[in-house]
Amino acid sequence: MRVNERYSALPAGADRGVHIINIRAIDDLGYLQAEGTLLNSLTVDPDANCKYGLYFRDGQRKVDYILVYNYKRTTSHNILSRVLHVDPSPGSQSLKQEPLPGKDGPLDTGDMDHHEDDKRSRREEYESNLLEAGLELERDEDTKIHGVGFVKIHAPWNVLCREAEFLKLKMPTKKMYQINQSRGLLKKINSVLQKITEPIQPRVADSRSQNSKKLSFAFSREKQHLFDLTDKDSFFDSKTRSTIVYEILKRTTCSKASMGINSLLAHGVYSAAYPLHDGDFEGEDVELNDRKVLCEEWATYGAFYKYQPIHLIRKYFGEKIGLYFAWLGVYTQMLIPASIVGIIVFLYGCLTVDENIPSMEMCDQHNNITMCPLCDRTCSYWKLSSACATARASHFFDNPATVFFSVFMALWAAMFMEHWKRKQMRLNYIWDLTGFEEEEETVKAHPRAEYEAKVLEKSLRKDSRHKEKPGRLPEETANNWRKRMDKEKLTWKDRLPAYLTNFVSILFMIGLTFAIVFGVIIYRISTAAALAISSSPSGRSNVRVTVTATAVIINLVVIIILDELYGSIARWLTQIEVPKTDKSFEERLIFKAFLLKFVNAYTPIFYVAFFKGRFVGRPGDYVYIFHSFRMEECAPGGCLMELCIQLSIIMLGKQLIQNNLFEIGIPKMKKFFRYLKQQRPTVHDESTKKKQRYEVDYNLEPFAGLTPEYMEMIIQFGFVTLFVASFPLAPLFALLNNIIEIRLDAKKFVTELRRPVAVRAKDIGIWYNILRGIGKLAVIINAFVISFTSDFIPRLVYRYMYSTNGTMHGFVNHTLSYFNVSDFQPGTAPNDPMDLGYEVQICRYKDYREPPWSENKYEISKDFWAVLAARLAFVIVFQNLVMFMSDFVDWIIPDIPKDISQQIHKEKVLLVELFMKEEQGKQQMLETIKEKENLQSDNCNNHSPPFPKTQRGSTTSRHSYHVAV
């Protein structure tokens, strides 16, 4: 029998006549010389039917999970590592292992340090416990990856059934029922829509709605006859099998304070643990599998116009990842109408720019309006008509249609949330996730390994107070550590240092973000002053554009760098809190990461929208920073245009660089470096040997969770909704990005990442609450943007309160105040007062103040208070009106579609009927048996002895009958 460094349990159906295989020696060619009788069933060809690592060496048992570990190769590794002991008693399935010299026995510690020996002993104990849990293992150290060993895990049928019952997995029964179909006009409409959308449907099974569905019920071993077990190999698919094995790995423990696979991974006992992909996705001779289908129909840019195969994604990756891509698809679809309306609003601004009276007045060369200098000394007076281009460009985004678009986007956000809730309920019904709350609590309430280790550490500290030698935990206590977990728990006093660290760190990072934004403000002010001094008079008009563009680029670079930094810090802060469950850990991590990244991404935009140009003072009494630099003002056309530039550059740059280039480049770089690291010199037969599936998957990038994917989309959702009044084209750019993002994420999940463990979920979790919060906040922010950043309210006030003919003629002059140049502070007047060719006595500036000839010169005028009152009134009316409309949309649209509600009710009725029929069948069977017993009893009383004997000699009674229903 050819043997390499692998061991496995006996295959099912093996002859149990041989008790022990005693290994004597292995010759130079690697052939096994053994005493005793050898089993033909144990003679396994290492390359036959193993299908490149998807199955055990017997070619029958499928690999459900892989554990990876690092080892130091010694001469002892050339000896077979296991002797298999099989209990020959009837019905026994137990497998015992004894160590052999060279592997599990005493090792030469001169070649292996104590740390490696400790890891090896932990692995042996853990794998022994896995065998006791019913799993079957097979080791492989004869790989192309130097110093890396693999443990293949297979879950047999009885283990799958046991765990499926424990996890309450809903499985299809034999009962089929018809799904209610639409009738009449609605049926015709659906038929037409199906024909229209036929070209954009993916070419996968179940891409269309089905007319029938199998009734599903929580699996039970006692009711296996109810389930469709015609093909046991496919009854539990690969996703479900890996989930079951992962649950066993999490709860299987070993001594030395190692609680489950996560703790062993954290301590380096194992280097990786993952389920296998279904097979290769490239090559014409590759056998068709779900991964290949996903690669061809989903993970390709050529399929950008097609719907996603959501059901196949769920089947392959699980419900949690399936819900993410379903949500991303719904969000992208909903961006289509928002993009169309945004384009219409932008085109309206372009078409009406020549009819905009305020911009026409600013561009009129005959309006001899002289403006006050934009900086001290070096800047001279300037003509208002020189800002004509900025004024015309501002009208593209600052027009009456912007208000309508803001209301539309608020209602759009509400419609999107309602549409997603209905889509989510439909998927819950199709994926058999209805009534999932109890299951979710059962599975997700399992404590994390880090929490259990912290609790055990706390318990050990308590024990050390009563023991002189507290170093090693007694064996009996180690075996009963879970009882200790039930007694001990982490209190707020235990977490108080972590809470204080979180509070101080978050405040520090928020302060750091504000400081960086303030630094960029200083850069803009100082650079503008320096360029104004050094530039020629003709070049000073480009100073503002240069400073604005460079400052925005600096903001973008800082945002990208801090995003990566804040993500790592948020994870560290969550880890030191030691949350009890995975769900709690994920929610806390999401909250911290979102808070930090929200502040990081939107602080520069908030500054331009609500603070820039508000605290500049007035000519003769400006506000200075460090007694040297004047606070920067908005452009003559207002701050809305600058807000649009800031928002567009940050949004587009963040999406292009961080969301796309980083997602493509970083995983490929990591994969390349990992490939170089794992290379080793190979002999000819190794170099020609095809890599196993688990070796190929080991070179892929580990799955890091969905938090980064959701986070970038949530931040984008904020760009689309929060400041949409200043940038109507934001939905369009988000749509174009998401079309690429879906295929980019799909390609990454299918080709670049290890297959993640499937996680059941019925919703998108805390992200839905964050989306709702952003939607509510968007209404308030857009109300303030329209009121305080744009000129919409001042124009309304002028038209209905100050205009003599009800038009906008004279609006520009109304918004400009007068200043006497003789009131300049010493040293602040222009160095060249005759730069315009005439002496300036009065200059203008944008504000509502009293003229110099007034008794209260330069004081705030009544017009300012009138405009402020109108602005505040608009904020209140707009906010409450839009909030009411959003809540009305939320109320009028039911969360559960009517047809889905009917189908769920129908399933419950069918389940009741199914169990009633089963009980009736049992009752009829029992009554039939009782009648036969009575009849036989009467016959026996007349013709036979009262106690008949069975073939084994036992007495037959009524209780000996076994009824199988």
Helices and strands as residue ranges (DSSP letters): E 22-26, E 32-35, G 40-42, E 65-70, G 75-78, E 82-86, E 95-99, H 114-132, E 136-140, E 148-154, H 157-167, E 170-178, H 184-196, G 198-200, E 212-218, G 221-226, H 232-235, H 238-251, E 253-254, E 258-259, H 260-266, E 272-274, H 290-297, G 301-303, H 310-317, H 319-351, G 353-355, H 357-363, E 370-371, E 382-383, G 384-387, H 388-397, H 400-430, H 437-444, H 449-464, H 475-479, H 481-487, H 492-534, G 539-542, H 543-577, H 582-610, E 617-618, E 621-622, E 624-625, E 629-630, H 639-653, I 654-661, H 662-678, H 684-687, H 693-698, H 707-721, H 730-747, I 748-752, H 766-784, I 785-789, H 792-797, I 798-802, H 811-815, E 816-820, G 821-823, E 842-846, H 862-892, H 898-943, G 958-960
